[in-house]
Amino acid sequence: MIEEPNRSNRSFGRVALLALLGGLVALAVGIFLAGRLIPRPQVGIIRLSYEIGSLSTYEITEQLKYARENPAVKAVVVVMNSPGGSAAFSEELFLDVLQTREQLPVVTSIDLLAASGAYYMAAATDEIYAKPTSNVGSVGVIASLPGDVYIEEDLLTTGPYKAFGGTRDGTVRQIERAKFAFLDAVRVGRGERLTMDLANLSRAEIYTGIQALDYGLIDGLGSGEEAIERAAALAGLREYETVELYPVTFDTEFIPLPLFRYQPEPVDEARLWAAPSNLAPGIYYRHIEPAGIR
């Protein structure tokens, strides 16, 4: 008469224990899957190193596209080490950053150098940060003038400048228009933060980070990590992780082990400051360091 209730109690205890264990397992599985199905908010890192050209522009625009389309990426930091480059490609980066800014904050972190076309792109970002001795500015244009016009008897053209593209005076006017487009982009991008008048800015000087802050070309002095923290704050993030966007955009991180994680190459300062050689005809937003200065 006494054994029956005890057996019943023991059976009930086993059932309760199994139910508790099952609940704990389900909770653990739920937490495990939640971390993967609902990714942690990310601040994406994009690196602009060396010249702005067709390849670097493609790589950066693809990374910006990835950031816009990936809901886990809540903000972007562009780390710059560049003397600028092609005017057309610099303008493409400027416009692509503006498009990205419509969806998430974009912050620039200037490391060694952000000159000419690189600064053109930076002017489109929400905020710009640099180190005290970073090199910033060179808001100007470089282009080669066409050669002398001549008549080639064996070459038939429908216009006197078809074979040359235009006159030397016409090229000078094109350069001036490009210069004013650059200045206007900086004026609009920096807004009331810009304290330097456009006439002085058009001198195309290079400034230190401290000077750039005084002139309103940047928003503050700080490390790359501080720029990341600022981007996260603009996105309203308190908990987040940083992710290099190059390997995830182009699927280069094929070994998912921390030991083999993607590491960007250190910047070659000699290459960064090297004068260009054999530039193709065209207009460039590029800084060229005079020989013997560095």
N, C-alpha and C positions, 0 to 999 in steps of 0.2 A: 504493500500500500504506500510505502514511503519512497520506493525506487522510481516509480513512474514520474513524479514531479521533478526529481533530480535529473533524470535523463532528459526530460523536456527542457529544464533550465540549461543543461549543458548544450543541447542542440540549439537553443535560442542564442546562447553565448557565441557558439561557433558561427552561426549565421550573421550575428551582429559584427563579429570580428572580421569575417570575410567581406561584409558590406563596407566596413570601415577601410579595410585594405584596398578594396576595389575603388572606393572613392578617392583615396590618396593616390593610387596609380593613375586614375583618370585625371586628377588635378595636376599631377606631375607631367603627364602627357600633354595636357592642355597648355600648361606653361611653356613646355618645350616647343610645341607647335606654334604657339602665339608669337614667340620670338622670331620665328621664321616666316609665318604667314603675315604678321604685322611687323615689318622691319623697323628698327630703331631709326629715328630721324637722322639725316646725314647732312653734313656740310661738305660739298664737293670741292676738290682742289684741281684747278686747271693751271698748267704751267706754260707761259710764253717765254721761250728761250731763243736767243739769237734773232736772226732776221725774220721779218714778216714777208712771206712769199706764198706761193700756191699751196705747197705742202703744209706748212705751219697753219695757214688759214683753214684748210680743210680739216686738219686735226682738231683745231679749237672749235670750229663751228659744229662739228660732230659731237664734241663733248658738251657744248652748250645745248644742243638738241637733246642729248641724253638726259641732261639735267632737267630740261623742261618736261620731258615725257615720263620721267621716273618719279613717282609720287613720294618715294623715300627721301629724295634730295630736296631739302628745304631752303638751301642757300648755296652760293658759289663764291669761292675766293680765287681770284686770278693772281698767281705769283709771277711777277714780271722781271725778266732780265733780257732786255731787248733794245737795240738802237733804232727800231722801226724798220721800214722797208717800203715795199710798193704802196703807192698812194691808193690805188683801187682796192687792194686787199685790206689795207688799214681801214678804209671806209666801210668795207664789208664787215669787218670785225666790230666796228663802232655800231653799225646798224643791228647786228646780231645780238650784241649785248643789250641794246635798247629793247629788242624784242623779248629777251630773257627777263629783263627787269620788270616786265609787265606781269610776270608770274611769280618771281622769287627774288630776294635781294642778291645783288652782285657787288662784291667788295674787291678792290685792288690792293695787293700788298707788293710794294716795290722793294726789290732786294738790292741789287747793285745798280741797275740802270733801267729807266723807262723813258726813252727819248723819242721825239718825233712821232712816228706812226704808233709806237707803243703807248705813248701818252695820249694820242688821239683816241685809242681804244679805251684807255683808263678813264678818260673824261666822260664816257658813257655810263660808268658804273655808279652805284649809289654813293660810295665813299672811297677815298684813296688814302692809304697809309704808307709811310716810308720810314727808313732809318735816318738818323741825323745826317749821315754822310752819303746817303743814296744820291744818285745823279738823276735829275728830273728836268724835263722841259724840251728844249730844242724845237720849239713850235715853228716849223718852217718847211720849205720845199726845196728839192734839188731836181734839176733836169738838165739834159744836154741839149744845146741849141743845134738845129739842123745845119748841115753844111751849106756851102754856096750853091745857089741855083744855077744849073747849066742846061744846055740843050744837047740831047742825045739823038742824033739823026736816025738811029736804028730802033728807037723806042717810041712807039705811038701812044700818047695819052690823051684823054678827053678834057683835060684841064691843065693849066700851067704848073700847078703844084701837086698834081696827082702822084708824081714820083718822089715828092719830098715831104708831103704832109702839111706844108704851109711855110710861111716866111719866118724869119728869126724874130721879127717884131710880134708876129702872131703867137709864137711860142712863149715869149715873155708875158704876153697878156694871159695866156693859159695858166702860166705859173702863178701870176698874181691872183687869178680867180681861185686856184687851188689853195693859195695861202689864206685868202679871206674865208674860204669854206672851213679850213682848219681852225682859224681864230674864232669863227662863229660857233663851231662845235664846242670849243672850250668855253666860250662865253655862256652858251646855253647849258652845257653840262655842269659847270661850276656855279652858275647863277650868282646870287649875292655873296657867295663865299669868295669869289674872285676879287681881290683887292688891287691887282695890277691892271693898269689900263692896257688896251689892246695894242697901242702903238709901241709900248715897251716890250710887250709880250712878243710882238712880231720881230724883235731883234734876234729871236731864235737862240737865246743863250741857254746854257746848261746851269741848273741851280742845285745846290745841296738840298737835302731834305729840310734842314732848318730854314733855308731861304724860301723853299717852296711853300712851307707852312706859313711864313710871313706874308707871302704873296697870294695866298688862298688857292694855290695849285693842288694842295693836298689837304686832308682833314685832320691829320695827326701824325705823330711820330710813335712808332711801335714796331714790335717784332711781328713775324708772320703768325705766331700763335695768337697774339693780341688781335690781329686782323680777323682770324678765324672766330675768336670769341665775339667780336663786334658783328660779324655776319650772322652768327647764331642769335645774338640779341635782336638784330633787325628782323629775324624770322620768328622771334618769340620763343626760342628754344632754350630750355634749361638743361635737358639731358639730350645728348647727341653724340655721334661719332663722326670722325673725318674720314673721307675716302678719296683716294686718287682716282680721278675720272678717266684718265687715259687707259689703264688696263681694263676697266670694266666696260668702257665704250668699245674698245677694239678687241676685247676678249683675249688679252695676252696673259692673264693670270691663270694658266692652265694647271698649276700645281697648288692646290688649296691648303698649303701648309704655312704656318707663320714664318718658318725659317726661310722660305722661298718667296715671300711676299714681294710685290713690285717695289722697287726703289728707284726714284728718278736719279739720273746721272748728275753728278756735281757740275756746276757751270764752269766752263773753261774761260777764264777771264781774258786770256790773250785772244781767243776767238771772238769773244763778245765785243772787244774794242777794235778788232782788226778792220782796216779800211776795206771797202768792197772792191772787187776787181771785175772788170768786164761786165759792168752793168748794162742790161739791155736798154734800148731807148725807151723813154717813158718818164713819168713824173713820180717822184719818190718823197715820202715823208720819212726821211732817214737822217740820223745824225752821223757825221763823219768826223772823227777826231783828227785834228791836224797832225801831220807827221812830227814826231819828236816830242809831243806833249806828254805822252804817258811812257 
